């Protein structure tokens, strides 16, 4: 299994860290354990993580502040990736913030809060795959390209996109990464992964283990539980190892606010799934028995 992958011009470990779980419940407000969140970030880097995914709207304003407190000045090899296109309202709702000037503002706010002059990549996060908010995708892409040309970001990424949207975007700009929901039980966006493989684009699945946002808990899937029991691993490790095995272009960013879970996730890199394991896990897809 490959230990590293490409993220645009960068070579990164395939197991990174997502910062979404560092703020409080519902990705709102400060963490329950501030010092614990800081320690998770520092321990992740100690374990070799060199790719951290974040967003200014996590908290909002919380995740980036924690990253800066924990890790600034950053290691030379640390690649910070953020996303724009969304904001939070006072009740925690997710709202579009995706006009060209708002995207540029979002990028600049990320730079300021993280204390950097350039980000490794920024993802244009669409609200719902296949649905637009009235802002033409081409105008959004132009804003992302302008930010790259201004030296604010090293690469343009996309998040929550259809294969058709990705294919169109590639006519306007190189794309260094795509973030879509994808897991051993939810392969709805397999066509997007297939296109990433065709084009050599890093695929960064989010909700790889499920989530509190109405996503199926992957760790409860019978096939995942059975393979974990046979291999002496945890269900989370099996689910993450499957994502590493499914394509050499996958880069993982499981999130956690627990040092124990961080170590559990990192250990998935050493779990080599057998052909039998992979056959059984193919049955884990939702709706298959």
N, C-alpha and C positions, 0 to 999 in steps of 0.2 A: 504493500500500500504506500502510495506517495505521501511523504511527510509534509511537503510544501506544495504550494500552488501559486499561480500567477494572479495578481490583481492589478491589471494594467501594467505599469512599468515595475511593479514591486513583486518580489518573491516573499510570500508570507507562509507561516505555519497554517495548515489546513484547519486546525482547531483554534478559533479565535474566541472572543467574548462579546456578547451583546450587553449593552448598558441599560436596557429597558426595565429590568427588574430592580435596579438600584434605588430609584425613588420609592415613595410610599405606595400603599395599596392603590390599584387602579392607575399606576404611573402618575400619581398626583402627590405633590408635597414632598417633604424630606423623608428619608428612610427612617424606619423604626430604630435602627441601630446605625448611627452615622459612622462610628469608628469601625464597625464591622464591614460596612460598604467600602470604606477606604482600604481596609485590609484585603478585601477580595480583589480589588484592582491591583494592589501591589503584589499580592501573591500570584495573580494571574501572570504578570510580567516575569516574576521569579520562575514560574513553571514553563516559560518560553512563549507565552502569548505575545504576538507582535501585530495583531490586527484587532482593533476595538471598534465596534459599531455603536453609534450613539445618535442623538438628535437633540436639538435645543428644546423641542416641545416635550421631551421626557421630563416630567416634573410639574409644569415646565421649568426650565432653567436649572434643574437639579442635577441631572446626570452629568452634564458637561462640567458643572462646578465641582462635583466629586472627582471626576477624572483629572481635572487640573490640580486640585488639592493633593490628590494621591500621587500623581506621576510627573508633574511639571517640575523641572525641565525634563522633557521626554527623552527616552532612549532614542538613539539615532535611527534604529530600525523599526520603531513603532509606527504603524500606519493607522491613522485615525480616519474613519469614514463616517459621514453623517448623512442626513437626508432633509429635504425641504419639500414644501407643498402642502403642509398641514399645520394647523394651530389648534390650541385647546381653548375652550371657553371657560367661563367661571365655574361651571358645574362639571367640568372635565370632559365635555363632549369633544369629538374630533371634527373639525371644520376645515374646509379647503382654504389654503393660503397660497394660491398657485398662479397669480398673475405675474408676469415677468418681473415687475419691480418688487413684488413680495418675495419671489424666489431669490433675487439678489440680496434683499434685506436679510432673508433667512441665512444665506451663506455667510454674510458679513457678521451676523450675530453669533454664529457658530465659531467663526475665527476669533472673535473677541472673547467669548466665554471660555474657549479652550486655550487661549493664549498662543495661537499659532498664526503664521502668515499664509499658510497653504495647507489644505486638507488633501489626504491621499485620494479621496474620491468623495463625491456627494451624489446621492441618489435623488432623482426626481420621483417623489412618492405620489402616485395617483390615488385618488380616494378609493375607487372601486374598479377593479380590472374590467375593462370593456366599457366603462361609463365615463363620460367627460363632464366637466363642471361648467362648460361654456367658454373656457379659455382654450383656444386652439393649441393642440399639442405642438405644432411647429413653433409657435411663439414661445412656449415653455422651453423647448429644446434650444431655441436661439439664445435664451437667457442663460442656459447652462453652458452653452458653447462660449458665450461672451465671458462668463466667469472663468472658464478654463483659459481662454486667451489672455485674460487679465492676470493670470498667475495665481488666482485664488484657490483653484482646485487642480489637482493633477489629472483627474479623469471624471467623466460623466457616467453615472450609473442610473438605472431605472428600477422602480419598485412597484409591484402590484400591476404588472402589465400583461397584456395578451401577446401571443406570438405575432399577431398582425401589427400591433402597436410597436413591438420590438423591431420587426422587420422594416417598418416605415422609419423608425428612428435611425436605423443603420444607414438609411439613404441620406441622413442629415449630418451624422456625427459618429465617430467610433464610440462604442459603449464598453466600459471596462468591467462592469458587473451588473447582475440582475438579482434583485431580491423579491422573491414571491413565496407565498405559503406552500410548503411541500414537506411531506413526511412519509414514513412507511405506510401509514393508513390513509393519507390524503394525497393523491397524485393527480389532482385536477389539472394542475398546470404542467403536466408532463410535456406537452408540445413546446412550452417555453424552454424547458431544460433541453429538449432535443435541438431547438434552434441555437441555444447557447453552445451546445457541443459542436454543432455545424460551424459556428462562427468563432469558436475558441474564446468564449466569454465566460468569466467566472460566474457560477450560479451559487447564490447565497440564500439557502432556504430559511425563511423565518417560521416561527411556531414549530420547530422540529420535534418538540416533545408534547405539543398541545399547549393550551393556555387557558387562563381564566376568562378569555373574551369569547366564550362559546365554542372553542375549538376542542375537538375530541382529545382526551388524554391518551396519548400514544402508549404510555406505560401500562395501560390496562388492556391492551389488545391481546387476546389469547395467544396468538402466534408469537408475539414479542415476549410474553411472559414465559412461554414454553422454551423458546430458544435460550433465554436468559438463565433459566433453571438448569438446562443441560450444559451450558457453557460456564457456569459459575460466575456469571456477570449480573449486573442489574439491568432491568428493562430499559432504563435510560441509556446505558452504555450500548446495548444492542441496537436501539433505535438510531443512535448517533453513528455507530459503526456501519449500519446499513447505508446511511446517507453518504459516508465516505466511500463506500464500495460501489454505490450506484453509478457514479461518474467521477472521473479524475478531475473534473472541473469544479466540484462542490467545495465550497469553503464554509465552515460552520461557525455560527456565532451564538451558541446557546447562552442564555442569560441566567444569572443567579445572583442572589444576595448572600449566599452561604459559602464559606470556604470549603466546607465538607462536600457540597454538591459540585463546586468548582473542580475539586480533585477527582471526584467521580466522573465528571464529564471529560476531563483531560485524559483519563485512563482509557477512554473509548478508542483512542488512536492506536492502542496496542492490541485491540481485539480484532483478530482476523476471522471473518465469518467464512464458514465452509460452504460448499455448493449445496449441501443439504439445508444448512441454515437459510441460505438465500431463497431456496425453493419454498421453504415453509413460510418465510416472511412475505413472499409474494402473495400469500393468501390473506395477509393482514389488511389489504385494501378494503376500505369501507364498502359494504355491500357484498363482499365475497365471503364464502364459508368453506 
